[in-house]
Each structure stands twice: as structure tokens, then as C-alpha cells.
Amino acid sequence: MHFKEAKGILSPHNGMNIYRGCTHGCIYCDSRSRCYNMEHDFEDVQVKSNAPELLEDALRRRRTRCMIGTGAMCDPYMHCETELGCTRRCLEIIARHGFGLAIHTKSARILRDLDLLKQIHKQAKCVVQFTLTAHDLDLCRVLEPKVSDTAERVEALQILRENGIPTVVWLCPVLPFLTDTEENIRALAQDCAGAGVHGILSFGMGMTLREGNREYYYQKLDEHFPGLKQKYIQTYGVQYSLHSEKHPALMKILHAESEKAGMLCGTDNIFAYLREMEGDTQLRLF
């Protein structure tokens, strides 16, 4: 972990990354890709030490409230957040200025800040997003070794529902030959339904691999699933988008389970929901 003063905190679409890098160890993480030009080891997390001050200044200047999002590049509740509390300080600022929040994590650490999530939702709107990839806990602990497992995330979703906080689940990536099974997709969709999730966000059944990410993923496949790397290479070569051959059947299952439970499913309608402030007639990007 190291510290750096940033020049800004909010993207043009009102998203913020407080950290850069991650310690969750997910073997498929696209954020490892070299195209993001990270100048330090991925696990040597860079902390934007002045993030709260930058956010305070940015929100104080805003004339119109909007949803503030957290970027998908880095998790706001990785291990160092327990010690540093940077995310919590930013949530306090969002709450104080009456803005909304669309926050995305894989960690049950977010429950530490349940008081602030409830305050933000009462004043404006708060949506918590979790990523789910593998229903089987043993497989989950291989794919995402240093983060809350699926059962812990589902429990967190249930607790959030009980406290009136709406949730969205990102069902991605879906790893060919590993998690692209009917049993996995159906079980995760049913987990979401049981937790009262508002919607499931899916970009299709597959994953992405590019330079930096590909090498790390293949290294982990060799460690945990000997021979599977060769199957990937034979099937996909060096493609960026790796679509499961089961995509049509699995999407049909996902849509059926979502419809049965009354959950949103798709991308446009869920992103619209994440952008929209309660009471607003105009959608604002976060």
C-alpha cells in the first residue's frame, strides 16, 4: 500500500475510485490488464490520500444533486479500508451534501457503513451492487480467494434488504468451462431472488481476457485446473471477448428466473435505475 495525492476524484460521469489496485486476488480481474497503465504492482494498492477533500470540494460546487458511483476498477471495501476508512469518509461527505450513491463491491465489509447507507437512502437514494460469480463455495474461494465468499455476499444482500437498501447483482464474469453451467446460473439467480435483489446485471455469458489479465488468469488455471489453459487457447486463441458456447441457453435461464422473481434483468433498464435520483424526472449519469 502506498499513498498519492490525486488531482481529481470524480469522473465525467460522477464515478470515483478511491483506490487503485486490489488485494482481493480474483483470478479473472480485468483491472490487471496492461491497457490501464498501472505504474505499480496490482496488489500494492495506491491510496488517493486526498480523496475525501477532493470529493468535498466537488460536491460543494455542484448545483444539482446526482448519483455518485464507485468505479468498477477497484473495490472500495478491500482490506486496507478497514484501517484507513477512506470510503467511509467519502460516504459521510455524500450524506452531508444530500447526494445519492451507487456503490459496487464484493465485500461484506460494506455492512460496517450500514448507518451511512441508510442515511443516504433516506435523504436521496442508495443502491448497493454486489458481484456474484460462483454458487459453489469451494470454487468461489479459488476464483476469488481473499474476499467474502458467495454465501457471505448473499447474507449481506439479505441484511441490506431488511434495512430497506435496494441492491443489484452483477452476474459477471461467467467463466467458460468453470462457471458457465445451468446449475450455477440458476442457483445464483435464485440466491438473488431469495435476497430480494432489485435486478441482475448481465453482459452475457462469458469473460474478457487481454494482455496482463490473460497471463495471470492462465497462471492460476495451471495452479488449480491443470490442462484447462490449453482448452482456452484451443477454443479462443488470443480473443478479447470469450463467449461461452452455452450463452443462449444460460441467458434464457437467467431471464426466466428473473421474470419469475420480479427482478430486473438486462443492462439499459438497470443502468437507468442506477442513474436516477428518487423524484427526478431526468436521468443523470453517475
C-alpha positions in Angstrom: 0.0 0.0 0.0 1.2 3.5 -0.8 -0.3 7.0 -0.9 -0.6 9.6 -3.6 -2.3 12.9 -3.9 -4.7 12.9 -6.8 -5.7 15.9 -9.0 -9.3 14.9 -9.1 -11.8 12.3 -7.8 -14.9 12.4 -9.9 -15.0 11.1 -13.5 -17.1 13.0 -16.1 -19.9 10.6 -15.2 -19.6 11.2 -11.4 -17.8 7.9 -10.6 -15.0 7.8 -8.1 -12.1 5.4 -7.5 -10.6 6.0 -4.1 -8.1 3.2 -4.5 -6.1 1.9 -7.5 -5.2 -1.8 -7.4 -6.7 -4.5 -5.3 -5.9 -7.2 -2.7 -8.9 -9.5 -3.3 -7.0 -11.8 -5.6 -9.8 -12.6 -8.1 -8.0 -14.7 -10.8 -10.0 -13.2 -13.7 -9.8 -9.5 -12.8 -9.7 -7.3 -16.0 -8.2 -4.4 -14.0 -4.9 -6.2 -14.2 -4.8 -5.5 -17.9 -1.8 -3.5 -19.1 -4.0 -1.1 -21.0 -4.8 0.7 -17.8 -1.2 1.7 -17.4 -0.9 1.0 -13.7 2.6 2.0 -12.7 2.8 -0.2 -9.6 2.2 -3.8 -8.7 -1.5 -4.6 -8.7 -1.6 -5.7 -5.1 0.4 -2.7 -4.0 -2.7 -0.6 -3.6 -2.4 3.1 -4.3 -4.5 5.2 -1.9 -5.7 8.6 -3.1 -4.9 10.2 0.2 -6.8 13.4 -0.5 -9.9 11.7 -2.0 -12.3 13.0 0.8 -11.1 16.6 0.4 -11.4 16.4 -3.4 -14.9 15.0 -3.1 -16.0 17.6 -0.5 -14.9 20.4 -2.9 -16.5 18.8 -5.9 -19.9 18.2 -4.2 -19.9 21.7 -2.6 -19.6 23.2 -6.1 -22.5 21.2 -7.6 -25.8 22.9 -8.0 -27.7 19.8 -8.8 -27.7 16.6 -6.9 -26.9 13.3 -8.7 -25.9 9.7 -8.0 -22.3 9.3 -7.1 -20.9 5.9 -8.3 -17.8 3.9 -7.5 -15.8 2.7 -10.4 -15.6 -0.9 -11.4 -11.8 -0.8 -11.5 -11.1 -1.2 -7.8 -13.2 -2.3 -4.8 -14.0 0.4 -2.2 -14.0 -2.2 0.5 -10.7 -4.0 0.1 -8.6 -4.9 3.1 -6.9 -1.6 3.6 -10.3 0.1 4.0 -10.7 -1.5 7.5 -7.7 0.5 8.7 -8.0 3.7 6.6 -11.7 4.3 6.4 -11.4 6.4 3.2 -14.6 5.0 1.7 -16.5 5.8 4.9 -15.2 9.4 5.0 -16.4 9.8 1.4 -19.8 8.4 2.3 -20.1 10.8 5.1 -19.5 13.7 2.6 -22.1 12.3 0.2 -24.6 12.0 3.0 -23.9 15.5 4.3 -24.4 17.1 0.9 -27.6 15.1 0.1 -26.3 13.2 -2.9 -27.2 9.7 -4.0 -24.9 6.7 -4.1 -24.5 3.6 -6.3 -21.7 1.6 -4.7 -20.2 -1.6 -6.0 -18.3 -4.2 -4.0 -17.6 -7.9 -3.4 -17.0 -7.5 0.3 -19.4 -7.8 3.3 -17.2 -5.1 4.9 -19.8 -2.7 3.5 -22.1 -3.6 6.3 -19.8 -1.6 8.6 -21.2 1.5 6.9 -24.9 0.5 7.1 -25.7 3.5 9.1 -24.5 5.8 6.3 -26.1 3.8 3.6 -29.5 4.1 5.3 -29.0 7.8 5.9 -28.1 8.4 2.2 -31.1 6.3 1.1 -33.4 8.2 3.4 -32.2 11.6 2.0 -31.7 10.7 -1.6 -31.1 7.2 -2.9 -28.6 4.4 -2.2 -28.1 1.3 -4.3 -25.6 -1.4 -3.3 -24.2 -3.6 -6.0 -22.5 -6.9 -5.4 -20.7 -9.2 -7.9 -21.5 -12.9 -7.8 -19.8 -15.5 -10.0 -19.8 -18.9 -8.4 -22.5 -20.5 -6.2 -20.2 -23.4 -5.2 -18.2 -22.1 -2.2 -15.1 -24.2 -2.9 -15.0 -22.9 -6.4 -15.7 -19.3 -5.3 -12.7 -19.5 -2.9 -10.4 -20.5 -5.7 -11.7 -17.8 -8.1 -11.9 -15.0 -5.5 -9.6 -16.2 -2.7 -9.3 -13.1 -0.5 -12.8 -11.7 -0.5 -16.2 -12.5 1.1 -17.4 -15.8 -0.4 -20.8 -16.1 -2.1 -22.6 -17.1 1.0 -21.3 -14.1 2.9 -22.3 -11.8 0.0 -25.8 -13.2 -0.2 -26.2 -12.8 3.5 -25.1 -9.2 3.1 -27.7 -8.7 0.4 -30.3 -10.0 2.7 -29.3 -7.7 5.5 -29.4 -4.7 3.2 -32.9 -5.7 2.0 -34.0 -6.0 5.7 -32.7 -2.4 6.2 -34.5 -1.0 3.2 -31.5 -0.7 0.9 -32.1 -1.7 -2.7 -29.5 -4.0 -4.3 -28.3 -5.0 -7.8 -26.1 -8.0 -8.6 -23.6 -8.1 -11.4 -23.6 -11.7 -12.7 -20.2 -11.5 -14.4 -17.8 -12.7 -15.5 -19.1 -16.1 -16.4 -16.0 -18.2 -16.9 -16.1 -20.7 -19.8 -15.7 -24.3 -18.6 -15.9 -23.3 -15.0 -19.0 -21.3 -14.1 -21.0 -21.5 -17.3 -23.3 -24.2 -16.1 -27.1 -24.3 -15.8 -26.7 -25.3 -12.2 -24.5 -22.3 -11.4 -26.6 -19.6 -13.2 -29.9 -20.9 -11.8 -28.6 -21.2 -8.3 -27.1 -17.6 -8.3 -30.4 -16.2 -9.8 -32.3 -18.0 -7.0 -29.9 -16.6 -4.4 -30.7 -13.2 -5.8 -34.4 -13.8 -5.7 -34.2 -15.0 -2.1 -32.3 -11.9 -1.1 -34.8 -9.6 -2.7 -32.4 -8.2 -5.2 -33.9 -5.4 -7.4 -32.1 -6.6 -10.6 -29.4 -8.7 -12.1 -27.0 -7.1 -14.5 -25.5 -9.4 -17.1 -23.4 -8.6 -20.1 -23.8 -12.1 -21.5 -22.3 -15.4 -20.6 -18.5 -15.1 -21.0 -15.5 -13.1 -19.9 -12.7 -10.8 -21.2 -9.0 -11.5 -21.4 -6.3 -9.2 -22.6 -2.6 -8.7 -22.0 -1.7 -8.6 -18.3 -5.0 -10.2 -17.3 -4.6 -13.2 -19.6 -1.2 -14.2 -18.2 -2.3 -14.0 -14.6 -5.5 -16.0 -15.3 -3.7 -18.7 -17.2 -1.1 -19.0 -14.4 -3.9 -19.6 -11.9 -5.6 -22.1 -14.2 -2.3 -24.0 -14.3 -2.2 -24.0 -10.5 -5.8 -25.0 -9.9 -7.2 -26.6 -13.1 -4.3 -28.3 -14.9 -4.9 -28.6 -18.6 -7.7 -26.1 -18.8 -5.4 -23.3 -20.1 -4.8 -25.4 -23.2 -8.5 -25.7 -23.7 -8.9 -22.0 -23.6 -6.1 -21.4 -26.1 -7.5 -24.0 -28.5 -11.0 -22.6 -28.2 -10.4 -18.8 -28.1 -6.8 -18.1 -29.2 -6.0 -14.6 -28.1 -9.5 -13.2 -28.4 -10.5 -10.4 -26.1 -14.2 -11.5 -25.6 -14.6 -15.1 -24.7 -18.2 -16.1 -25.2 -19.5 -19.3 -23.7 -21.0 -21.8 -26.2 -23.8 -22.1 -23.7 -24.7 -18.4 -23.9 -28.2 -18.7 -25.4 -29.4 -21.4 -23.1 -27.9 -19.8 -20.0 -29.4 -16.3 -20.8 -32.8 -18.0 -21.3 -32.5 -19.5 -17.8 -31.4 -16.1 -16.3 -34.3 -14.2 -17.9 -36.8 -16.9 -16.8 -35.6 -16.9 -13.2 -35.5 -13.1 -13.1 -39.0 -12.8 -14.5 -40.4 -15.3 -12.1 -38.9 -13.4 -9.1 -39.9 -10.0 -10.5 -36.2 -8.8 -10.8 -35.0 -6.5 -13.5 -32.7 -8.2 -15.9 -30.6 -6.5 -18.6 -28.3 -3.6 -18.9 -30.2 -0.5 -20.1 -33.0 -0.6 -17.6 -30.7 -1.4 -14.7 -28.2 1.3 -15.6 -31.2 3.7 -15.9 -32.3 2.7 -12.4 -28.8 3.3 -11.0 -28.6 6.7 -12.6 -31.9 8.0 -11.5 -32.3 10.0 -8.3 -35.5 9.5 -6.4 -38.1 12.1 -7.5 -36.0 13.1 -10.5 -37.6 13.2 -13.9 -34.3 13.4 -15.7 -31.7 10.6 -15.7 -28.2 11.6 -14.7 -25.1 9.6 -15.4 -23.1 8.7 -12.3 
